[in-house]
């Protein structure tokens, strides 16, 4: 069977109030002691599988969970006799066909306890518009290698019914207690504790398969779900404060992909009226990152080149206090949580009737392709802001092609993207130089050496403009695959 659940972290300032409210609902109380197993080389973890034995009051249960999508997981649970809690194996799960290929290589490897959890759960069963929703308020700790992590979180699981009811049931909790979405499971947190990891694994985009028979609404739901699978693990890591610059980068990429999907694929979906609003909210969310990722990118690529050119300045200008951003706050706000829930609700709700995808999509791709080709004759006269807009159009086209690639010839799509990539790379480099110019230009009075940097950037941009014109020419000769 599969489960649909959404988990949230609770702000410290709201923990007591939420706890009091739950107690007023006469919850069912469970004492949960769980042991999580894996092989010595952490084979199950590498495949995002968790295997646990859990004592619920006086009953032992064994559960295997494996990913299905970002909010839905395969869950296989069996009740154990007391003597069975001392033995564990993967053989019973081979009956699940989707798991056979993954589990077979691990059958001969011994399983051992990696970490444990001690949780006091207060459970409420709620009916909402005919749907059945289980609310679990968990407090306790995870232990591994003599280290402990405190847990205070609340989960909402759809036991039966419509995901739209699940989302609606959660909204009052967000408004009152400001809880924020966290896709990281207890298993993931235990793995991080056991391995002394300072950040969760970075989530990269995964392949998407659309079907030729898909209508516009079905296709858009699949694409949004794919983007959320990319976004939510990274945004959750950021919200928790345990993240790296790559989490920030991949979060920005996932948001761009979402905006591109809504721009290109929402045209014939019943969600078209909401798409423009979602695009605006995502754009606002993107802007809240400020210059964080731009500075990371410049530190990694631009500064080494500048230093190699003999620059007297070897560091980026310091940020002003008004420019600093506390990135975890962005994904702890109720506004961001509500936006993510709206997208989840859309992506996982039943599709509505709409036209077939391919014919209107071909027209959209035609229009985007032609718009970029026209820039070949206009580029020399464009201002930097217009060149930045061209870069965004190129990215939108690339993401749109990637989303739709399974509908067309793999070879032709690959050839087309090969012609598009140099143009995107050169425009990206040009944008980095423009951002760097703006940073150093503000600093010339305090640091006259910045004039060297500005001169070098100007020369680099002039050379790069020639490469971009050539890339535009090559791209305009590319054969559309649709």
BALOKOL-494232 format. One record per residue (C-alpha): x, y, z negated. Coordinates in pm, 1 decimal. Each point is the difference from the previous one (the first is absolute). Last residue first. Layout:
REM residues N
[[X Y Z]] ...
//
This chain:
REM residues 482
[[863.0 1891.4 3294.2]] [[375.9 -49.0 42.5]] [[86.9 354.5 104.9]] [[307.3 -1.9 228.2]] [[281.7 218.2 -125.6]] [[110.6 276.2 236.8]] [[-124.4 273.3 -235.0]] [[210.4 -165.6 -271.8]] [[321.0 38.0 198.9]] [[-70.3 368.5 61.7]] [[-88.8 60.4 -363.8]] [[322.4 -169.8 -108.9]] [[199.7 222.3 236.6]] [[-170.7 310.7 -141.8]] [[72.2 -129.6 -351.2]] [[367.9 -50.5 80.6]] [[30.6 360.5 119.3]] [[-173.6 124.0 -316.1]] [[254.2 -196.3 -204.6]] [[288.2 204.3 131.5]] [[-171.0 327.3 -92.4]] [[-101.2 -141.9 -337.5]] [[357.7 -98.1 -81.4]] [[130.2 348.5 85.7]] [[-263.4 162.1 -222.9]] [[77.0 -244.0 -282.5]] [[371.8 82.4 13.6]] [[-69.6 372.7 -9.5]] [[-239.4 -39.5 -292.6]] [[254.0 -210.0 -191.2]] [[278.0 254.9 51.2]] [[-239.2 274.4 -112.6]] [[-55.6 -198.2 -321.4]] [[351.5 100.7 -104.6]] [[-156.5 331.9 -104.3]] [[-151.8 -173.2 -309.6]] [[-228.5 220.2 -211.3]] [[-101.6 215.9 295.0]] [[-5.6 -288.8 249.9]] [[-220.1 -229.7 -209.3]] [[-343.6 37.2 159.3]] [[153.3 -83.9 339.3]] [[140.7 -323.2 -148.0]] [[-339.2 -158.8 -63.3]] [[-161.4 129.1 320.6]] [[290.0 -130.3 210.4]] [[-22.7 -339.3 -169.5]] [[-370.1 -27.6 90.0]] [[77.8 92.8 362.4]] [[285.1 -251.9 13.5]] [[-225.5 -274.2 -136.3]] [[-264.9 92.6 260.5]] [[253.8 -33.1 281.0]] [[101.9 -342.9 -133.3]] [[-364.0 -108.1 0.2]] [[-46.0 133.3 354.1]] [[303.2 -201.3 109.5]] [[-124.6 -317.8 -169.5]] [[-354.0 37.3 140.9]] [[130.1 53.4 353.1]] [[242.8 -291.0 -33.6]] [[-289.1 -224.2 -118.8]] [[-254.7 70.8 275.0]] [[177.5 -181.0 284.9]] [[54.1 -310.0 -216.5]] [[-360.8 29.2 -113.5]] [[-112.9 -38.5 361.4]] [[224.0 -300.7 63.1]] [[-125.1 -171.5 -317.3]] [[-362.3 65.9 95.6]] [[60.6 -144.9 346.2]] [[162.2 -314.4 -141.1]] [[-272.9 -60.3 -260.3]] [[-276.3 36.3 258.7]] [[-299.5 168.0 -164.1]] [[-251.5 -40.2 -283.1]] [[264.6 -89.5 -261.3]] [[162.9 341.7 53.7]] [[-297.4 201.3 -129.0]] [[139.3 106.2 -338.0]] [[352.7 33.7 137.8]] [[-122.8 214.6 288.9]] [[-187.4 225.8 -241.3]] [[308.0 30.7 -222.3]] [[212.6 103.2 299.1]] [[-258.9 242.7 132.9]] [[-36.1 167.9 -340.3]] [[377.5 23.7 -28.5]] [[27.4 164.5 341.2]] [[-276.5 243.6 -89.3]] [[180.8 87.8 -325.6]] [[322.8 68.7 190.7]] [[-190.0 222.7 242.6]] [[-136.8 195.2 -297.1]] [[357.2 50.1 -126.0]] [[98.5 125.2 343.4]] [[-285.7 249.6 -21.3]] [[126.0 121.2 -338.8]] [[352.7 31.8 141.2]] [[-128.2 228.9 276.6]] [[-51.7 -151.3 343.0]] [[145.9 155.9 316.3]] [[253.1 -275.0 76.1]] [[-264.1 -264.6 -75.5]] [[-259.8 107.7 255.3]] [[96.3 -202.1 307.6]] [[47.0 -329.2 -185.9]] [[-281.2 85.4 -242.3]] [[-251.2 -110.7 263.2]] [[107.2 -362.4 -57.7]] [[-104.1 27.2 -365.9]] [[-354.6 106.7 89.2]] [[-25.1 -265.7 272.2]] [[82.9 -282.6 -243.5]] [[-245.9 127.1 -260.7]] [[-282.0 25.5 255.4]] [[65.5 -341.2 151.1]] [[15.4 -156.5 -347.2]] [[-340.1 146.7 -82.6]] [[-147.4 -124.7 329.0]] [[136.7 -348.5 -62.0]] [[-155.9 8.5 -347.2]] [[-342.7 76.5 148.6]] [[22.8 -317.6 214.3]] [[159.6 -225.9 -263.0]] [[-218.1 46.9 -304.2]] [[-342.4 -146.1 66.0]] [[-278.2 237.5 -102.0]] [[-130.2 18.9 -361.7]] [[-216.3 -200.3 -240.8]] [[113.0 25.8 -359.7]] [[277.7 -197.2 -162.9]] [[-50.4 -148.3 -350.0]] [[196.4 181.2 -276.6]] [[370.0 -69.1 -51.6]] [[154.5 293.3 187.8]] [[-266.7 253.9 -95.3]] [[9.1 -73.6 -373.2]] [[380.1 -6.1 1.1]] [[10.5 337.8 176.8]] [[-243.7 154.8 -248.8]] [[195.2 -158.4 -286.4]] [[324.2 157.9 121.6]] [[-165.4 341.6 17.0]] [[-143.5 -39.1 -352.1]] [[341.4 -92.4 -139.0]] [[161.9 300.2 169.4]] [[-256.4 243.2 -143.3]] [[14.7 -168.3 -342.6]] [[368.6 82.5 -26.7]] [[250.6 -275.1 -84.4]] [[134.1 -26.1 353.2]] [[123.1 360.1 21.8]] [[120.0 -2.6 -361.1]] [[263.0 -261.7 88.8]] [[161.4 253.6 238.8]] [[83.5 268.8 -254.1]] [[73.6 271.1 257.0]] [[270.0 266.7 -6.9]] [[-41.1 298.1 233.9]] [[-100.1 255.6 -266.8]] [[320.9 -74.9 -193.4]] [[208.5 87.9 306.6]] [[171.3 -296.5 159.4]] [[378.3 0.1 18.6]] [[159.2 51.7 340.1]] [[120.3 -325.1 161.2]] [[352.6 -104.8 -88.4]] [[339.6 -3.2 176.0]] [[36.2 365.0 98.1]] [[335.8 99.7 154.6]] [[-110.5 -199.6 307.8]] [[276.1 -176.9 191.6]] [[-208.0 -178.3 265.4]] [[26.8 -322.9 -205.2]] [[-174.8 185.1 -284.9]] [[-290.1 89.3 230.1]] [[-25.6 -356.3 127.1]] [[-4.4 -138.1 -355.9]] [[-260.3 265.7 -96.6]] [[-247.8 -78.0 279.6]] [[-50.9 -373.9 -43.6]] [[-50.1 -107.7 -363.0]] [[-30.2 338.5 -169.9]] [[-223.9 128.8 279.4]] [[-231.4 -299.0 -31.9]] [[-25.3 40.8 -378.3]] [[-63.8 372.9 42.0]] [[-279.8 -61.0 248.8]] [[-141.3 -267.5 -232.5]] [[-34.5 241.9 -290.3]] [[-91.2 313.5 197.7]] [[-354.8 30.9 -132.0]] [[-164.0 -333.6 -81.0]] [[-324.3 191.1 -46.4]] [[-10.3 56.7 374.7]] [[-78.8 -367.1 63.2]] [[-296.4 8.6 -238.4]] [[-138.6 307.1 177.4]] [[40.4 -177.3 335.7]] [[-172.3 -306.4 -145.7]] [[-289.2 216.4 -117.6]] [[-28.3 161.4 343.1]] [[6.6 -334.9 178.6]] [[-262.7 -136.2 -239.6]] [[-224.5 297.8 79.7]] [[43.0 -52.7 374.5]] [[-68.5 -372.8 -36.2]] [[-323.2 42.2 -195.5]] [[-211.1 101.3 300.8]] [[173.6 -261.3 215.9]] [[-91.4 -275.5 -246.4]] [[-272.0 -134.7 232.8]] [[296.0 -95.4 221.2]] [[26.8 124.9 358.8]] [[273.2 264.3 -48.9]] [[154.7 -151.0 -315.4]] [[288.9 -169.4 183.6]] [[245.8 272.9 99.2]] [[-21.0 264.8 -272.2]] [[-93.2 -239.2 -278.7]] [[281.5 -236.4 90.2]] [[250.5 285.6 31.3]] [[-92.1 131.9 -344.7]] [[34.3 -347.6 -149.5]] [[337.0 -51.6 170.1]] [[122.0 334.1 -132.2]] [[-108.8 -103.1 -350.7]] [[186.2 -330.5 35.1]] [[314.2 181.2 118.2]] [[-17.7 238.3 -296.9]] [[-37.3 -292.4 -238.9]] [[289.8 -176.0 174.0]] [[225.0 302.2 -58.5]] [[-102.0 39.9 -363.7]] [[56.1 -369.7 -70.2]] [[336.2 33.8 179.8]] [[100.1 284.0 -236.3]] [[-32.5 -245.6 -287.1]] [[-281.4 -84.5 -239.7]] [[-90.5 -84.7 -358.9]] [[-198.8 306.9 -107.6]] [[-322.2 -201.8 -15.2]] [[-166.1 232.2 253.8]] [[292.1 -53.0 240.2]] [[-21.1 -378.9 -25.6]] [[-375.5 21.1 54.3]] [[52.6 218.7 309.0]] [[236.9 -262.7 140.7]] [[-226.4 -297.9 -68.3]] [[-301.1 199.0 131.4]] [[137.3 131.7 329.0]] [[92.2 -296.4 221.4]] [[-300.4 -214.6 -92.7]] [[-202.8 320.0 33.0]] [[124.7 42.2 358.5]] [[-109.3 -354.4 90.0]] [[-342.6 58.8 -157.2]] [[-33.8 321.7 203.0]] [[86.9 -191.0 318.2]] [[-244.8 -282.6 -67.6]] [[-278.1 247.3 -82.3]] [[73.6 196.0 319.4]] [[-17.6 -315.1 210.8]] [[-334.3 -105.2 -148.9]] [[-143.8 348.2 55.6]] [[116.0 21.8 361.9]] [[-124.0 -344.2 105.9]] [[230.8 -297.6 -1.4]] [[-34.7 -245.7 290.3]] [[361.2 43.7 113.9]] [[112.0 -89.0 -349.9]] [[228.3 212.4 -217.7]] [[309.9 -141.7 -165.6]] [[208.8 214.7 -231.5]] [[364.3 -53.0 -93.2]] [[115.6 124.0 -338.7]] [[117.7 339.7 -119.0]] [[264.5 0.0 -270.5]] [[-51.8 -40.3 -376.3]] [[294.1 90.9 -224.8]] [[58.0 -244.8 -283.7]] [[-82.6 142.4 -346.2]] [[255.0 225.9 -168.4]] [[240.6 -12.8 -296.2]] [[41.7 -376.3 23.6]] [[123.0 -179.9 -313.2]] [[-62.1 -342.2 161.9]] [[-244.9 -126.2 -262.6]] [[-154.4 345.0 -35.8]] [[-53.6 37.4 375.5]] [[-145.3 -350.7 22.3]] [[-232.2 72.6 -290.2]] [[-121.2 321.8 162.9]] [[-67.4 -190.6 321.7]] [[-190.3 -272.1 -186.1]] [[-198.0 261.6 -191.5]] [[-113.3 123.9 341.2]] [[105.6 322.7 171.6]] [[-285.8 150.8 203.6]] [[-39.9 293.5 -239.0]] [[-284.8 247.2 49.3]] [[-33.0 284.1 -250.0]] [[-224.9 44.5 -304.0]] [[-117.2 357.5 -60.4]] [[-215.4 -103.6 -299.8]] [[-335.1 168.7 68.2]] [[4.2 56.3 376.1]] [[196.2 -315.5 74.4]] [[-225.1 -211.7 -220.2]] [[-310.3 148.8 165.3]] [[137.5 -101.1 345.3]] [[62.1 -368.7 -76.5]] [[-359.6 -117.8 42.8]] [[-21.3 172.1 337.7]] [[310.1 -184.9 119.2]] [[-136.2 -339.2 -104.9]] [[-337.4 79.9 156.5]] [[170.9 72.7 331.6]] [[185.1 -331.2 -36.1]] [[-334.7 -177.3 29.9]] [[-115.8 -299.0 -205.9]] [[141.4 -260.4 -236.6]] [[294.3 -13.6 -240.7]] [[137.8 336.2 107.5]] [[285.5 58.2 -243.0]] [[74.5 326.3 -178.8]] [[324.8 5.3 -196.4]] [[113.4 223.9 -287.1]] [[352.0 56.1 -124.2]] [[209.9 39.2 -314.5]] [[309.2 -225.7 7.5]] [[319.6 38.0 -206.6]] [[319.7 -139.8 149.0]] [[228.1 -224.8 -205.7]] [[362.3 -113.2 24.3]] [[144.8 -313.9 -163.7]] [[66.7 -151.2 345.0]] [[-362.6 43.8 105.8]] [[-308.1 124.4 -184.8]] [[-317.8 162.7 133.6]] [[-215.0 185.7 -250.3]] [[-348.6 65.1 -127.1]] [[-311.8 191.4 96.0]] [[-243.4 -94.5 274.3]] [[-342.4 151.6 73.3]] [[-180.9 -234.9 238.4]] [[-308.3 112.6 194.2]] [[-189.4 -270.5 188.9]] [[-236.8 117.5 271.7]] [[-314.9 -172.6 121.6]] [[-179.3 162.2 291.8]] [[-376.6 56.6 2.5]] [[26.2 376.2 3.2]] [[254.5 -17.6 -285.4]] [[-5.7 -277.9 -257.9]] [[281.4 15.4 -254.7]] [[189.8 -274.3 -180.8]] [[230.8 145.2 -264.6]] [[325.9 -157.2 -117.0]] [[237.0 104.6 -277.4]] [[338.0 -165.8 51.5]] [[278.0 -28.7 -257.6]] [[307.4 -95.2 200.5]] [[319.2 -192.1 -79.1]] [[199.2 -48.5 320.6]] [[291.6 -229.7 77.7]] [[306.2 -2.8 225.1]] [[198.6 -229.3 231.7]] [[-125.5 -339.8 -115.6]] [[144.4 -285.9 205.4]] [[-83.9 -182.8 320.6]] [[226.5 -271.7 140.3]] [[64.3 11.0 377.2]] [[-119.9 -300.9 201.3]] [[-329.5 156.7 106.6]] [[148.6 340.4 92.2]] [[32.3 -54.5 376.4]] [[-364.2 -123.6 15.3]] [[-149.7 310.5 -164.5]] [[5.7 248.3 289.4]] [[-108.3 -237.1 276.0]] [[-279.6 -144.8 -214.6]] [[-142.7 327.2 -130.1]] [[-253.0 82.5 276.0]] [[-115.1 -363.1 -1.1]] [[-104.9 4.0 -366.8]] [[25.3 -369.9 -90.5]] [[371.1 61.4 -58.9]] [[-97.5 173.8 -323.4]] [[-21.0 -318.4 -206.9]] [[366.4 -85.5 80.7]] [[151.2 318.2 -146.3]] [[92.3 -139.2 -341.4]] [[-35.9 62.2 -373.5]] [[41.4 -199.2 -318.1]] [[-27.6 94.4 -368.9]] [[-348.6 150.5 42.0]] [[-120.4 -343.0 111.5]] [[-14.5 -124.5 -362.7]] [[-270.2 257.2 -86.1]] [[-218.9 -103.6 295.4]] [[14.5 255.7 275.0]] [[-268.2 208.4 173.2]] [[68.7 84.5 362.4]] [[32.1 331.9 182.9]] [[83.4 70.8 362.8]] [[5.4 370.0 88.2]] [[63.9 131.3 351.3]] [[29.2 375.3 -28.1]] [[-202.1 302.5 110.5]] [[100.1 359.9 -68.0]] [[312.6 26.3 217.3]] [[-72.3 -294.0 225.6]] [[2.7 -376.4 -38.5]] [[288.2 -25.9 -242.6]] [[45.8 -309.5 -218.1]] [[-120.6 -82.5 -349.2]] [[42.6 -335.8 -173.2]] [[-182.1 -56.2 -327.3]] [[20.3 -259.4 -278.6]] [[-251.8 30.8 -281.1]] [[33.3 -110.6 -365.6]] [[-297.3 55.6 -232.5]] [[24.1 94.8 -369.1]] [[-14.1 382.5 24.6]] [[98.0 20.6 365.0]] [[335.6 -181.0 21.7]] [[155.8 75.2 334.0]] [[217.7 -204.2 232.6]] [[142.9 201.9 282.9]] [[103.9 -13.0 364.1]] [[53.7 324.6 189.7]] [[59.2 21.1 373.3]] [[148.9 304.5 172.5]] [[207.7 -220.4 233.8]] [[333.6 102.8 -153.2]] [[-162.7 -39.0 -341.9]] [[-80.2 -361.6 76.5]] [[360.5 -76.6 98.0]] [[150.5 154.4 -312.9]] [[340.0 -175.0 51.7]] [[-40.9 -194.5 -326.1]] [[-355.8 -90.9 96.7]] [[-297.4 186.4 -145.3]] [[-239.7 -6.7 -293.6]] [[-200.9 262.8 -187.7]] [[-114.1 -80.1 -355.0]] [[-321.3 160.0 -123.7]] [[-146.6 66.3 -344.3]] [[-342.4 159.7 18.3]] [[-212.6 79.2 -307.0]] [[-347.1 70.3 131.3]] [[-271.1 228.3 -133.0]] [[-342.7 33.2 162.5]] [[-95.6 364.9 -9.2]] [[-262.9 157.2 -227.8]] [[-32.2 313.1 220.8]] [[105.2 230.5 -287.6]] [[344.1 -164.2 1.8]] [[49.6 110.6 359.6]] [[-86.2 360.6 -89.0]] [[244.3 6.5 -291.2]] [[282.5 -136.2 217.0]] [[-66.7 262.5 267.8]] [[17.0 277.9 -259.7]] [[320.3 -140.4 -153.0]] [[174.9 -37.6 337.0]] [[-90.3 342.4 143.0]] [[315.6 193.2 -99.9]] [[218.0 -298.2 90.8]] [[-131.8 5.9 357.0]] [[-152.2 -338.6 91.9]] [[134.5 -212.2 284.8]] [[-243.0 -151.0 246.6]] [[-61.0 -337.6 161.9]] [[-229.7 -78.3 289.9]] [[-135.9 -348.3 55.9]] [[-125.6 -211.7 284.7]] [[54.3 -370.2 -59.6]] [[35.8 -288.2 241.5]] [[-104.7 -364.0 -19.7]] 
//
